[in-house]
């Protein structure tokens, strides 16, 4: 299932980039359709491909590890005290 979603994301990214490039190439001759192609490609990238990618890659990971909580702040402070070379 994970491989299928990767190919879908890749297909959406390629189609979006192709749409943006096509819109940029026809912009001089036909400005109205060009803007639609550029906008559609942008929507494809940011509202379709990115959420699919993030959902696919975050499966099985604990989101609490990536949140800034008091517990994680204490862990980071302890790590900084143990490694003074990083400053």
C-alpha positions in Angstrom: 0.0 0.0 0.0 2.8 2.4 0.9 4.4 1.8 -2.6 1.2 2.6 -4.4 0.8 5.9 -2.5 4.4 6.8 -3.4 3.7 6.3 -7.1 0.5 8.3 -6.8 2.4 11.2 -5.1 5.1 11.0 -7.8 2.5 11.1 -10.5 0.7 14.1 -9.0 4.0 15.9 -8.6 5.1 15.3 -12.2 1.6 16.3 -13.5 1.7 19.4 -11.4 5.1 20.4 -12.5 4.2 19.7 -16.1 1.1 21.9 -15.8 3.1 24.8 -14.3 5.8 24.6 -17.0 3.1 24.4 -19.7 1.3 27.4 -18.3 4.6 29.4 -18.2 5.3 28.5 -21.8 1.9 29.6 -23.2 1.6 32.6 -21.0 2.7 35.1 -23.7 0.1 33.9 -26.2 -2.9 32.9 -24.0 -2.7 34.5 -20.6 -6.0 33.3 -19.2 -5.6 29.6 -19.7 -1.9 29.9 -18.7 -2.9 31.2 -15.3 -5.4 28.3 -14.9 -2.6 25.8 -15.7 -0.2 27.4 -13.3 -2.8 27.6 -10.6 -3.9 24.0 -11.1 -0.3 22.8 -10.9 0.2 24.8 -7.7 -2.9 23.4 -6.1 -1.8 19.9 -7.1 1.5 20.3 -5.5 0.5 21.9 -2.2 -3.1 20.7 -1.6 -2.8 17.2 -3.0 0.8 15.9 -3.2 2.1 17.4 0.0 -0.7 16.1 2.3 -0.5 12.7 0.7 3.2 12.6 1.1 3.1 13.7 4.7 0.3 11.3 5.6 2.2 8.4 3.9 5.5 9.2 5.6 4.1 9.8 9.1 2.3 6.5 9.4 3.5 4.5 12.4 5.4 7.4 14.0 4.6 8.8 17.3 3.7 12.4 16.9 4.4 13.1 20.5 8.1 12.7 19.8 7.9 15.7 17.4 5.9 18.0 19.6 7.4 20.6 21.9 6.3 19.5 25.3 7.8 20.2 28.8 9.1 16.6 28.8 10.9 17.1 25.4 12.2 20.5 26.5 13.8 18.9 29.6 15.4 16.2 27.4 16.9 18.9 25.1 18.2 20.9 28.0 19.9 17.8 29.5 21.5 17.0 26.1 22.8 20.5 25.8 24.4 20.3 29.3 26.1 17.0 28.5 27.5 18.3 25.2 29.0 21.7 25.7 31.0 21.3 22.4 27.8 22.0 20.4 27.6 25.6 21.5 
